Amino acid sequence: MDATIYHNPKCSTSRKALEKLREAGVEPTIVKYLDRPYTRDQLRTMFADAGVTAHQAARKREALYKELALADASEDAVLNAMVEHPVLVERPFVVTDKGTRLGRPLESIDEIL
C-alpha cells in the first residue's frame, strides 16, 4: 500500500500516527510539511478528499490562529493563511490508496488502512 503522512515529528499525535502505519506494515512517505510547505491546490485537494473544510483542518490552539483572527475569516482566507503558515494546519494528514484522513482522532486512520 502506498501511503503518505504529512508529519510534524514534534507532535505526539503525528508520531503515534506514524507508528500506527508502521505497525500495520505500511512504510509511508514522510513529508515534513513545516520544511516543505503545502501549496494551495494541495491543501484544497487534501481537505476535499478528507471531507473537511479549511476551518475544520485549522489548528485552533496555535497563537497565530487568534492573532490572524481566523475564527471569523472566510475559507479562502484560512486557506491562504495555511499556505503562508503551515503550522496552522492540523496534523497529521494521512493519504493512502484508500483515501485521505486527518488523524484526529487517531482511529480515523484505520478507515484508510
Jmol script that loads the backbone (N, CA, C; Angstrom):
load data "model"
ATOM      1  N   MET A   1       0.850  -1.181   0.000  1.00  0.00           N
ATOM      2  CA  MET A   1       0.000   0.000   0.000  1.00  0.00           C
ATOM      3  C   MET A   1       0.893   1.241   0.000  1.00  0.00           C
ATOM      4  N   ASP A   2       0.596   2.158  -0.888  1.00  0.00           N
ATOM      5  CA  ASP A   2       1.277   3.452  -0.874  1.00  0.00           C
ATOM      6  C   ASP A   2       0.607   4.349   0.153  1.00  0.00           C
ATOM      7  N   ALA A   3       1.420   5.058   0.924  1.00  0.00           N
ATOM      8  CA  ALA A   3       0.885   5.962   1.935  1.00  0.00           C
ATOM      9  C   ALA A   3       1.837   7.139   2.110  1.00  0.00           C
ATOM     10  N   THR A   4       1.238   8.270   2.443  1.00  0.00           N
ATOM     11  CA  THR A   4       1.997   9.477   2.749  1.00  0.00           C
ATOM     12  C   THR A   4       1.447  10.053   4.041  1.00  0.00           C
ATOM     13  N   ILE A   5       2.352  10.446   4.918  1.00  0.00           N
ATOM     14  CA  ILE A   5       1.936  11.137   6.132  1.00  0.00           C
ATOM     15  C   ILE A   5       2.558  12.523   6.116  1.00  0.00           C
ATOM     16  N   TYR A   6       1.722  13.512   6.353  1.00  0.00           N
ATOM     17  CA  TYR A   6       2.180  14.899   6.477  1.00  0.00           C
ATOM     18  C   TYR A   6       2.460  15.074   7.962  1.00  0.00           C
ATOM     19  N   HIS A   7       3.719  15.087   8.291  1.00  0.00           N
ATOM     20  CA  HIS A   7       4.203  14.794   9.632  1.00  0.00           C
ATOM     21  C   HIS A   7       4.936  15.971  10.259  1.00  0.00           C
ATOM     22  N   ASN A   8       4.700  16.104  11.571  1.00  0.00           N
ATOM     23  CA  ASN A   8       5.494  17.009  12.396  1.00  0.00           C
ATOM     24  C   ASN A   8       6.063  16.145  13.512  1.00  0.00           C
ATOM     25  N   PRO A   9       7.376  15.859  13.473  1.00  0.00           N
ATOM     26  CA  PRO A   9       7.955  14.954  14.467  1.00  0.00           C
ATOM     27  C   PRO A   9       7.851  15.462  15.900  1.00  0.00           C
ATOM     28  N   LYS A  10       7.566  16.738  16.110  1.00  0.00           N
ATOM     29  CA  LYS A  10       7.411  17.281  17.457  1.00  0.00           C
ATOM     30  C   LYS A  10       6.026  17.016  18.034  1.00  0.00           C
ATOM     31  N   CYS A  11       5.110  16.565  17.204  1.00  0.00           N
ATOM     32  CA  CYS A  11       3.717  16.338  17.615  1.00  0.00           C
ATOM     33  C   CYS A  11       3.526  14.878  18.023  1.00  0.00           C
ATOM     34  N   SER A  12       3.048  14.645  19.236  1.00  0.00           N
ATOM     35  CA  SER A  12       2.864  13.270  19.712  1.00  0.00           C
ATOM     36  C   SER A  12       1.812  12.525  18.887  1.00  0.00           C
ATOM     37  N   THR A  13       0.752  13.201  18.473  1.00  0.00           N
ATOM     38  CA  THR A  13      -0.282  12.536  17.672  1.00  0.00           C
ATOM     39  C   THR A  13       0.285  12.139  16.311  1.00  0.00           C
ATOM     40  N   SER A  14       1.097  12.990  15.740  1.00  0.00           N
ATOM     41  CA  SER A  14       1.718  12.685  14.464  1.00  0.00           C
ATOM     42  C   SER A  14       2.677  11.493  14.604  1.00  0.00           C
ATOM     43  N   ARG A  15       3.429  11.471  15.675  1.00  0.00           N
ATOM     44  CA  ARG A  15       4.338  10.335  15.921  1.00  0.00           C
ATOM     45  C   ARG A  15       3.544   9.044  16.113  1.00  0.00           C
ATOM     46  N   LYS A  16       2.431   9.125  16.831  1.00  0.00           N
ATOM     47  CA  LYS A  16       1.587   7.944  17.046  1.00  0.00           C
ATOM     48  C   LYS A  16       0.976   7.460  15.728  1.00  0.00           C
ATOM     49  N   ALA A  17       0.606   8.383  14.873  1.00  0.00           N
ATOM     50  CA  ALA A  17       0.049   8.005  13.565  1.00  0.00           C
ATOM     51  C   ALA A  17       1.101   7.284  12.729  1.00  0.00           C
ATOM     52  N   LEU A  18       2.311   7.785  12.740  1.00  0.00           N
ATOM     53  CA  LEU A  18       3.400   7.142  12.003  1.00  0.00           C
ATOM     54  C   LEU A  18       3.637   5.734  12.556  1.00  0.00           C
ATOM     55  N   GLU A  19       3.617   5.604  13.857  1.00  0.00           N
ATOM     56  CA  GLU A  19       3.790   4.296  14.490  1.00  0.00           C
ATOM     57  C   GLU A  19       2.661   3.349  14.096  1.00  0.00           C
ATOM     58  N   LYS A  20       1.441   3.874  14.071  1.00  0.00           N
ATOM     59  CA  LYS A  20       0.266   3.072  13.696  1.00  0.00           C
ATOM     60  C   LYS A  20       0.405   2.551  12.261  1.00  0.00           C
ATOM     61  N   LEU A  21       0.868   3.400  11.367  1.00  0.00           N
ATOM     62  CA  LEU A  21       1.070   2.984   9.978  1.00  0.00           C
ATOM     63  C   LEU A  21       2.112   1.863   9.908  1.00  0.00           C
ATOM     64  N   ARG A  22       3.203   2.052  10.601  1.00  0.00           N
ATOM     65  CA  ARG A  22       4.271   1.046  10.579  1.00  0.00           C
ATOM     66  C   ARG A  22       3.818  -0.270  11.209  1.00  0.00           C
ATOM     67  N   GLU A  23       3.042  -0.190  12.276  1.00  0.00           N
ATOM     68  CA  GLU A  23       2.517  -1.413  12.894  1.00  0.00           C
ATOM     69  C   GLU A  23       1.580  -2.161  11.952  1.00  0.00           C
ATOM     70  N   ALA A  24       0.946  -1.434  11.036  1.00  0.00           N
ATOM     71  CA  ALA A  24       0.058  -2.040  10.044  1.00  0.00           C
ATOM     72  C   ALA A  24       0.849  -2.565   8.840  1.00  0.00           C
ATOM     73  N   GLY A  25       2.169  -2.455   8.912  1.00  0.00           N
ATOM     74  CA  GLY A  25       3.003  -2.953   7.822  1.00  0.00           C
ATOM     75  C   GLY A  25       3.181  -1.970   6.680  1.00  0.00           C
ATOM     76  N   VAL A  26       2.888  -0.716   6.928  1.00  0.00           N
ATOM     77  CA  VAL A  26       2.994   0.317   5.900  1.00  0.00           C
ATOM     78  C   VAL A  26       4.174   1.235   6.234  1.00  0.00           C
ATOM     79  N   GLU A  27       5.088   1.369   5.289  1.00  0.00           N
ATOM     80  CA  GLU A  27       6.193   2.324   5.461  1.00  0.00           C
ATOM     81  C   GLU A  27       5.866   3.525   4.569  1.00  0.00           C
ATOM     82  N   PRO A  28       5.328   4.575   5.177  1.00  0.00           N
ATOM     83  CA  PRO A  28       4.841   5.708   4.377  1.00  0.00           C
ATOM     84  C   PRO A  28       5.959   6.639   3.922  1.00  0.00           C
ATOM     85  N   THR A  29       5.637   7.405   2.914  1.00  0.00           N
ATOM     86  CA  THR A  29       6.457   8.554   2.560  1.00  0.00           C
ATOM     87  C   THR A  29       6.180   9.593   3.630  1.00  0.00           C
ATOM     88  N   ILE A  30       7.225  10.135   4.204  1.00  0.00           N
ATOM     89  CA  ILE A  30       7.063  11.121   5.275  1.00  0.00           C
ATOM     90  C   ILE A  30       7.362  12.506   4.716  1.00  0.00           C
ATOM     91  N   VAL A  31       6.360  13.379   4.792  1.00  0.00           N
ATOM     92  CA  VAL A  31       6.525  14.765   4.343  1.00  0.00           C
ATOM     93  C   VAL A  31       6.505  15.649   5.585  1.00  0.00           C
ATOM     94  N   LYS A  32       7.628  16.248   5.870  1.00  0.00           N
ATOM     95  CA  LYS A  32       7.705  17.194   6.989  1.00  0.00           C
ATOM     96  C   LYS A  32       7.237  18.538   6.454  1.00  0.00           C
ATOM     97  N   TYR A  33       5.946  18.764   6.599  1.00  0.00           N
ATOM     98  CA  TYR A  33       5.305  19.902   5.941  1.00  0.00           C
ATOM     99  C   TYR A  33       5.784  21.251   6.453  1.00  0.00           C
ATOM    100  N   LEU A  34       6.405  21.307   7.607  1.00  0.00           N
ATOM    101  CA  LEU A  34       6.954  22.586   8.075  1.00  0.00           C
ATOM    102  C   LEU A  34       8.228  22.930   7.303  1.00  0.00           C
ATOM    103  N   ASP A  35       8.910  21.899   6.802  1.00  0.00           N
ATOM    104  CA  ASP A  35      10.110  22.105   5.979  1.00  0.00           C
ATOM    105  C   ASP A  35       9.775  22.244   4.502  1.00  0.00           C
ATOM    106  N   ARG A  36       8.718  21.574   4.081  1.00  0.00           N
ATOM    107  CA  ARG A  36       8.276  21.589   2.684  1.00  0.00           C
ATOM    108  C   ARG A  36       6.790  21.943   2.669  1.00  0.00           C
ATOM    109  N   PRO A  37       6.484  23.255   2.764  1.00  0.00           N
ATOM    110  CA  PRO A  37       5.085  23.692   2.938  1.00  0.00           C
ATOM    111  C   PRO A  37       4.140  23.243   1.820  1.00  0.00           C
ATOM    112  N   TYR A  38       2.890  23.223   2.174  1.00  0.00           N
ATOM    113  CA  TYR A  38       1.819  22.877   1.249  1.00  0.00           C
ATOM    114  C   TYR A  38       1.628  23.963   0.206  1.00  0.00           C
ATOM    115  N   THR A  39       1.069  23.564  -0.933  1.00  0.00           N
ATOM    116  CA  THR A  39       0.576  24.532  -1.909  1.00  0.00           C
ATOM    117  C   THR A  39      -0.922  24.697  -1.660  1.00  0.00           C
ATOM    118  N   ARG A  40      -1.475  25.737  -2.190  1.00  0.00           N
ATOM    119  CA  ARG A  40      -2.917  25.986  -2.042  1.00  0.00           C
ATOM    120  C   ARG A  40      -3.725  24.844  -2.659  1.00  0.00           C
ATOM    121  N   ASP A  41      -3.333  24.431  -3.874  1.00  0.00           N
ATOM    122  CA  ASP A  41      -4.054  23.346  -4.551  1.00  0.00           C
ATOM    123  C   ASP A  41      -3.933  22.035  -3.786  1.00  0.00           C
ATOM    124  N   GLN A  42      -2.770  21.784  -3.239  1.00  0.00           N
ATOM    125  CA  GLN A  42      -2.554  20.568  -2.462  1.00  0.00           C
ATOM    126  C   GLN A  42      -3.480  20.534  -1.243  1.00  0.00           C
ATOM    127  N   LEU A  43      -3.558  21.644  -0.520  1.00  0.00           N
ATOM    128  CA  LEU A  43      -4.448  21.704   0.645  1.00  0.00           C
ATOM    129  C   LEU A  43      -5.904  21.543   0.233  1.00  0.00           C
ATOM    130  N   ARG A  44      -6.297  22.239  -0.813  1.00  0.00           N
ATOM    131  CA  ARG A  44      -7.684  22.154  -1.277  1.00  0.00           C
ATOM    132  C   ARG A  44      -8.064  20.710  -1.607  1.00  0.00           C
ATOM    133  N   THR A  45      -7.191  20.030  -2.334  1.00  0.00           N
ATOM    134  CA  THR A  45      -7.442  18.640  -2.715  1.00  0.00           C
ATOM    135  C   THR A  45      -7.463  17.733  -1.488  1.00  0.00           C
ATOM    136  N   MET A  46      -6.495  17.899  -0.615  1.00  0.00           N
ATOM    137  CA  MET A  46      -6.403  17.053   0.569  1.00  0.00           C
ATOM    138  C   MET A  46      -7.633  17.235   1.472  1.00  0.00           C
ATOM    139  N   PHE A  47      -8.060  18.468   1.669  1.00  0.00           N
ATOM    140  CA  PHE A  47      -9.235  18.723   2.503  1.00  0.00           C
ATOM    141  C   PHE A  47     -10.492  18.129   1.868  1.00  0.00           C
ATOM    142  N   ALA A  48     -10.641  18.305   0.562  1.00  0.00           N
ATOM    143  CA  ALA A  48     -11.813  17.755  -0.131  1.00  0.00           C
ATOM    144  C   ALA A  48     -11.816  16.228  -0.021  1.00  0.00           C
ATOM    145  N   ASP A  49     -10.665  15.605  -0.235  1.00  0.00           N
ATOM    146  CA  ASP A  49     -10.574  14.141  -0.154  1.00  0.00           C
ATOM    147  C   ASP A  49     -10.855  13.631   1.260  1.00  0.00           C
ATOM    148  N   ALA A  50     -10.480  14.416   2.264  1.00  0.00           N
ATOM    149  CA  ALA A  50     -10.707  14.020   3.659  1.00  0.00           C
ATOM    150  C   ALA A  50     -12.101  14.399   4.144  1.00  0.00           C
ATOM    151  N   GLY A  51     -12.813  15.211   3.354  1.00  0.00           N
ATOM    152  CA  GLY A  51     -14.161  15.621   3.747  1.00  0.00           C
ATOM    153  C   GLY A  51     -14.177  16.659   4.847  1.00  0.00           C
ATOM    154  N   VAL A  52     -13.148  17.532   4.866  1.00  0.00           N
ATOM    155  CA  VAL A  52     -13.089  18.594   5.868  1.00  0.00           C
ATOM    156  C   VAL A  52     -12.937  19.943   5.184  1.00  0.00           C
ATOM    157  N   THR A  53     -13.289  20.985   5.901  1.00  0.00           N
ATOM    158  CA  THR A  53     -13.104  22.344   5.417  1.00  0.00           C
ATOM    159  C   THR A  53     -11.785  22.882   5.967  1.00  0.00           C
ATOM    160  N   ALA A  54     -11.355  23.990   5.441  1.00  0.00           N
ATOM    161  CA  ALA A  54     -10.146  24.635   5.963  1.00  0.00           C
ATOM    162  C   ALA A  54     -10.345  24.993   7.437  1.00  0.00           C
ATOM    163  N   HIS A  55     -11.524  25.474   7.777  1.00  0.00           N
ATOM    164  CA  HIS A  55     -11.804  25.798   9.188  1.00  0.00           C
ATOM    165  C   HIS A  55     -11.686  24.556  10.074  1.00  0.00           C
ATOM    166  N   GLN A  56     -12.194  23.429   9.601  1.00  0.00           N
ATOM    167  CA  GLN A  56     -12.132  22.197  10.386  1.00  0.00           C
ATOM    168  C   GLN A  56     -10.703  21.676  10.504  1.00  0.00           C
ATOM    169  N   ALA A  57      -9.876  21.957   9.507  1.00  0.00           N
ATOM    170  CA  ALA A  57      -8.494  21.471   9.487  1.00  0.00           C
ATOM    171  C   ALA A  57      -7.517  22.463  10.110  1.00  0.00           C
ATOM    172  N   ALA A  58      -8.027  23.558  10.612  1.00  0.00           N
ATOM    173  CA  ALA A  58      -7.157  24.579  11.207  1.00  0.00           C
ATOM    174  C   ALA A  58      -6.775  24.203  12.628  1.00  0.00           C
ATOM    175  N   ARG A  59      -5.562  24.474  12.961  1.00  0.00           N
ATOM    176  CA  ARG A  59      -5.045  24.225  14.311  1.00  0.00           C
ATOM    177  C   ARG A  59      -5.395  25.434  15.173  1.00  0.00           C
ATOM    178  N   LYS A  60      -6.526  25.352  15.804  1.00  0.00           N
ATOM    179  CA  LYS A  60      -7.088  26.492  16.535  1.00  0.00           C
ATOM    180  C   LYS A  60      -6.329  26.839  17.810  1.00  0.00           C
ATOM    181  N   ARG A  61      -5.524  25.917  18.307  1.00  0.00           N
ATOM    182  CA  ARG A  61      -4.755  26.193  19.521  1.00  0.00           C
ATOM    183  C   ARG A  61      -3.467  26.970  19.240  1.00  0.00           C
ATOM    184  N   GLU A  62      -3.136  27.140  17.988  1.00  0.00           N
ATOM    185  CA  GLU A  62      -1.959  27.940  17.634  1.00  0.00           C
ATOM    186  C   GLU A  62      -2.255  29.408  17.921  1.00  0.00           C
ATOM    187  N   ALA A  63      -1.322  30.082  18.563  1.00  0.00           N
ATOM    188  CA  ALA A  63      -1.489  31.512  18.862  1.00  0.00           C
ATOM    189  C   ALA A  63      -1.733  32.303  17.585  1.00  0.00           C
ATOM    190  N   LEU A  64      -1.087  31.897  16.512  1.00  0.00           N
ATOM    191  CA  LEU A  64      -1.221  32.587  15.230  1.00  0.00           C
ATOM    192  C   LEU A  64      -2.659  32.560  14.707  1.00  0.00           C
ATOM    193  N   TYR A  65      -3.388  31.505  15.021  1.00  0.00           N
ATOM    194  CA  TYR A  65      -4.788  31.397  14.615  1.00  0.00           C
ATOM    195  C   TYR A  65      -5.588  32.573  15.172  1.00  0.00           C
ATOM    196  N   LYS A  66      -5.360  32.876  16.437  1.00  0.00           N
ATOM    197  CA  LYS A  66      -6.066  34.002  17.064  1.00  0.00           C
ATOM    198  C   LYS A  66      -5.514  35.334  16.572  1.00  0.00           C
ATOM    199  N   GLU A  67      -4.196  35.424  16.458  1.00  0.00           N
ATOM    200  CA  GLU A  67      -3.565  36.666  16.002  1.00  0.00           C
ATOM    201  C   GLU A  67      -4.090  37.094  14.629  1.00  0.00           C
ATOM    202  N   LEU A  68      -4.318  36.117  13.756  1.00  0.00           N
ATOM    203  CA  LEU A  68      -4.798  36.407  12.403  1.00  0.00           C
ATOM    204  C   LEU A  68      -6.320  36.478  12.328  1.00  0.00           C
ATOM    205  N   ALA A  69      -7.000  36.305  13.458  1.00  0.00           N
ATOM    206  CA  ALA A  69      -8.465  36.356  13.534  1.00  0.00           C
ATOM    207  C   ALA A  69      -9.120  35.401  12.533  1.00  0.00           C
ATOM    208  N   LEU A  70      -8.639  34.174  12.507  1.00  0.00           N
ATOM    209  CA  LEU A  70      -9.122  33.214  11.520  1.00  0.00           C
ATOM    210  C   LEU A  70     -10.466  32.602  11.871  1.00  0.00           C
ATOM    211  N   ALA A  71     -10.892  32.705  13.119  1.00  0.00           N
ATOM    212  CA  ALA A  71     -12.182  32.131  13.512  1.00  0.00           C
ATOM    213  C   ALA A  71     -13.327  32.737  12.707  1.00  0.00           C
ATOM    214  N   ASP A  72     -13.208  34.000  12.370  1.00  0.00           N
ATOM    215  CA  ASP A  72     -14.260  34.691  11.622  1.00  0.00           C
ATOM    216  C   ASP A  72     -13.891  34.917  10.155  1.00  0.00           C
ATOM    217  N   ALA A  73     -12.795  34.331   9.718  1.00  0.00           N
ATOM    218  CA  ALA A  73     -12.318  34.543   8.350  1.00  0.00           C
ATOM    219  C   ALA A  73     -13.032  33.616   7.368  1.00  0.00           C
ATOM    220  N   SER A  74     -12.969  33.972   6.108  1.00  0.00           N
ATOM    221  CA  SER A  74     -13.539  33.129   5.056  1.00  0.00           C
ATOM    222  C   SER A  74     -12.676  31.886   4.866  1.00  0.00           C
ATOM    223  N   GLU A  75     -13.231  30.895   4.201  1.00  0.00           N
ATOM    224  CA  GLU A  75     -12.464  29.675   3.896  1.00  0.00           C
ATOM    225  C   GLU A  75     -11.203  30.031   3.096  1.00  0.00           C
ATOM    226  N   ASP A  76     -11.346  30.934   2.129  1.00  0.00           N
ATOM    227  CA  ASP A  76     -10.185  31.333   1.321  1.00  0.00           C
ATOM    228  C   ASP A  76      -9.113  31.993   2.172  1.00  0.00           C
ATOM    229  N   ALA A  77      -9.522  32.821   3.110  1.00  0.00           N
ATOM    230  CA  ALA A  77      -8.551  33.489   3.982  1.00  0.00           C
ATOM    231  C   ALA A  77      -7.830  32.481   4.873  1.00  0.00           C
ATOM    232  N   VAL A  78      -8.564  31.496   5.369  1.00  0.00           N
ATOM    233  CA  VAL A  78      -7.949  30.455   6.203  1.00  0.00           C
ATOM    234  C   VAL A  78      -6.968  29.642   5.356  1.00  0.00           C
ATOM    235  N   LEU A  79      -7.380  29.283   4.158  1.00  0.00           N
ATOM    236  CA  LEU A  79      -6.514  28.536   3.253  1.00  0.00           C
ATOM    237  C   LEU A  79      -5.244  29.318   2.932  1.00  0.00           C
ATOM    238  N   ASN A  80      -5.394  30.592   2.641  1.00  0.00           N
ATOM    239  CA  ASN A  80      -4.226  31.437   2.356  1.00  0.00           C
ATOM    240  C   ASN A  80      -3.278  31.494   3.551  1.00  0.00           C
ATOM    241  N   ALA A  81      -3.842  31.611   4.741  1.00  0.00           N
ATOM    242  CA  ALA A  81      -3.020  31.659   5.954  1.00  0.00           C
ATOM    243  C   ALA A  81      -2.275  30.339   6.148  1.00  0.00           C
ATOM    244  N   MET A  82      -2.930  29.239   5.834  1.00  0.00           N
ATOM    245  CA  MET A  82      -2.295  27.923   5.972  1.00  0.00           C
ATOM    246  C   MET A  82      -1.134  27.746   4.999  1.00  0.00           C
ATOM    247  N   VAL A  83      -1.275  28.277   3.818  1.00  0.00           N
ATOM    248  CA  VAL A  83      -0.191  28.195   2.837  1.00  0.00           C
ATOM    249  C   VAL A  83       0.998  29.017   3.326  1.00  0.00           C
ATOM    250  N   GLU A  84       0.715  30.178   3.842  1.00  0.00           N
ATOM    251  CA  GLU A  84       1.780  31.056   4.337  1.00  0.00           C
ATOM    252  C   GLU A  84       2.375  30.561   5.652  1.00  0.00           C
ATOM    253  N   HIS A  85       1.539  29.949   6.485  1.00  0.00           N
ATOM    254  CA  HIS A  85       1.958  29.491   7.814  1.00  0.00           C
ATOM    255  C   HIS A  85       1.496  28.037   8.004  1.00  0.00           C
ATOM    256  N   PRO A  86       2.240  27.062   7.495  1.00  0.00           N
ATOM    257  CA  PRO A  86       1.780  25.669   7.553  1.00  0.00           C
ATOM    258  C   PRO A  86       1.563  25.137   8.967  1.00  0.00           C
ATOM    259  N   VAL A  87       2.094  25.804   9.966  1.00  0.00           N
ATOM    260  CA  VAL A  87       1.861  25.389  11.353  1.00  0.00           C
ATOM    261  C   VAL A  87       0.368  25.467  11.705  1.00  0.00           C
ATOM    262  N   LEU A  88      -0.401  26.192  10.914  1.00  0.00           N
ATOM    263  CA  LEU A  88      -1.838  26.343  11.160  1.00  0.00           C
ATOM    264  C   LEU A  88      -2.653  25.120  10.731  1.00  0.00           C
ATOM    265  N   VAL A  89      -2.032  24.200   9.992  1.00  0.00           N
ATOM    266  CA  VAL A  89      -2.749  23.004   9.532  1.00  0.00           C
ATOM    267  C   VAL A  89      -2.682  21.945  10.625  1.00  0.00           C
ATOM    268  N   GLU A  90      -3.851  21.439  11.003  1.00  0.00           N
ATOM    269  CA  GLU A  90      -3.914  20.373  11.998  1.00  0.00           C
ATOM    270  C   GLU A  90      -3.154  19.173  11.465  1.00  0.00           C
ATOM    271  N   ARG A  91      -2.650  18.362  12.358  1.00  0.00           N
ATOM    272  CA  ARG A  91      -1.839  17.232  11.948  1.00  0.00           C
ATOM    273  C   ARG A  91      -2.223  15.987  12.729  1.00  0.00           C
ATOM    274  N   PRO A  92      -1.891  14.864  12.125  1.00  0.00           N
ATOM    275  CA  PRO A  92      -1.311  14.616  10.806  1.00  0.00           C
ATOM    276  C   PRO A  92      -2.400  14.324   9.780  1.00  0.00           C
ATOM    277  N   PHE A  93      -2.116  14.612   8.543  1.00  0.00           N
ATOM    278  CA  PHE A  93      -2.945  14.126   7.442  1.00  0.00           C
ATOM    279  C   PHE A  93      -2.252  12.893   6.895  1.00  0.00           C
ATOM    280  N   VAL A  94      -3.045  11.858   6.606  1.00  0.00           N
ATOM    281  CA  VAL A  94      -2.519  10.622   6.046  1.00  0.00           C
ATOM    282  C   VAL A  94      -3.275  10.338   4.754  1.00  0.00           C
ATOM    283  N   VAL A  95      -2.519  10.010   3.712  1.00  0.00           N
ATOM    284  CA  VAL A  95      -3.090   9.693   2.401  1.00  0.00           C
ATOM    285  C   VAL A  95      -2.639   8.285   2.032  1.00  0.00           C
ATOM    286  N   THR A  96      -3.609   7.421   1.711  1.00  0.00           N
ATOM    287  CA  THR A  96      -3.291   6.072   1.221  1.00  0.00           C
ATOM    288  C   THR A  96      -4.080   5.834  -0.059  1.00  0.00           C
ATOM    289  N   ASP A  97      -3.915   4.628  -0.608  1.00  0.00           N
ATOM    290  CA  ASP A  97      -4.668   4.246  -1.806  1.00  0.00           C
ATOM    291  C   ASP A  97      -6.174   4.251  -1.540  1.00  0.00           C
ATOM    292  N   LYS A  98      -6.547   4.146  -0.268  1.00  0.00           N
ATOM    293  CA  LYS A  98      -7.966   4.054   0.100  1.00  0.00           C
ATOM    294  C   LYS A  98      -8.582   5.388   0.488  1.00  0.00           C
ATOM    295  N   GLY A  99      -7.792   6.458   0.546  1.00  0.00           N
ATOM    296  CA  GLY A  99      -8.363   7.754   0.884  1.00  0.00           C
ATOM    297  C   GLY A  99      -7.433   8.628   1.694  1.00  0.00           C
ATOM    298  N   THR A 100      -8.008   9.720   2.180  1.00  0.00           N
ATOM    299  CA  THR A 100      -7.273  10.723   2.947  1.00  0.00           C
ATOM    300  C   THR A 100      -8.028  10.969   4.241  1.00  0.00           C
ATOM    301  N   ARG A 101      -7.288  11.051   5.342  1.00  0.00           N
ATOM    302  CA  ARG A 101      -7.903  11.331   6.632  1.00  0.00           C
ATOM    303  C   ARG A 101      -7.014  12.253   7.449  1.00  0.00           C
ATOM    304  N   LEU A 102      -7.649  13.077   8.237  1.00  0.00           N
ATOM    305  CA  LEU A 102      -6.979  13.828   9.280  1.00  0.00           C
ATOM    306  C   LEU A 102      -6.910  12.885  10.470  1.00  0.00           C
ATOM    307  N   GLY A 103      -5.728  12.661  10.993  1.00  0.00           N
ATOM    308  CA  GLY A 103      -5.537  11.687  12.057  1.00  0.00           C
ATOM    309  C   GLY A 103      -5.957  12.164  13.431  1.00  0.00           C
ATOM    310  N   ARG A 104      -7.059  12.848  13.518  1.00  0.00           N
ATOM    311  CA  ARG A 104      -7.648  13.279  14.789  1.00  0.00           C
ATOM    312  C   ARG A 104      -9.141  13.006  14.709  1.00  0.00           C
ATOM    313  N   PRO A 105      -9.636  12.041  15.404  1.00  0.00           N
ATOM    314  CA  PRO A 105      -8.915  11.163  16.307  1.00  0.00           C
ATOM    315  C   PRO A 105      -8.034  10.189  15.522  1.00  0.00           C
ATOM    316  N   LEU A 106      -7.061   9.661  16.183  1.00  0.00           N
ATOM    317  CA  LEU A 106      -6.078   8.771  15.573  1.00  0.00           C
ATOM    318  C   LEU A 106      -6.740   7.580  14.883  1.00  0.00           C
ATOM    319  N   GLU A 107      -7.834   7.103  15.442  1.00  0.00           N
ATOM    320  CA  GLU A 107      -8.540   5.931  14.894  1.00  0.00           C
ATOM    321  C   GLU A 107      -9.095   6.173  13.497  1.00  0.00           C
ATOM    322  N   SER A 108      -9.246   7.425  13.100  1.00  0.00           N
ATOM    323  CA  SER A 108      -9.783   7.696  11.759  1.00  0.00           C
ATOM    324  C   SER A 108      -8.869   7.155  10.665  1.00  0.00           C
ATOM    325  N   ILE A 109      -7.607   6.971  10.986  1.00  0.00           N
ATOM    326  CA  ILE A 109      -6.653   6.422  10.007  1.00  0.00           C
ATOM    327  C   ILE A 109      -7.003   4.976   9.672  1.00  0.00           C
ATOM    328  N   ASP A 110      -7.608   4.269  10.619  1.00  0.00           N
ATOM    329  CA  ASP A 110      -7.982   2.865  10.389  1.00  0.00           C
ATOM    330  C   ASP A 110      -8.857   2.718   9.143  1.00  0.00           C
ATOM    331  N   GLU A 111      -9.666   3.726   8.839  1.00  0.00           N
ATOM    332  CA  GLU A 111     -10.590   3.678   7.707  1.00  0.00           C
ATOM    333  C   GLU A 111      -9.861   3.590   6.375  1.00  0.00           C
ATOM    334  N   ILE A 112      -8.598   3.992   6.333  1.00  0.00           N
ATOM    335  CA  ILE A 112      -7.890   4.012   5.056  1.00  0.00           C
ATOM    336  C   ILE A 112      -6.695   3.056   5.024  1.00  0.00           C
ATOM    337  N   LEU A 113      -6.628   2.185   6.013  1.00  0.00           N
ATOM    338  CA  LEU A 113      -5.558   1.174   6.036  1.00  0.00           C
ATOM    339  C   LEU A 113      -6.049  -0.134   5.423  1.00  0.00           C
TER     340      LEU A 113
END
end "model"
wireframe off; spacefill off
backbone 0.3
color backbone group
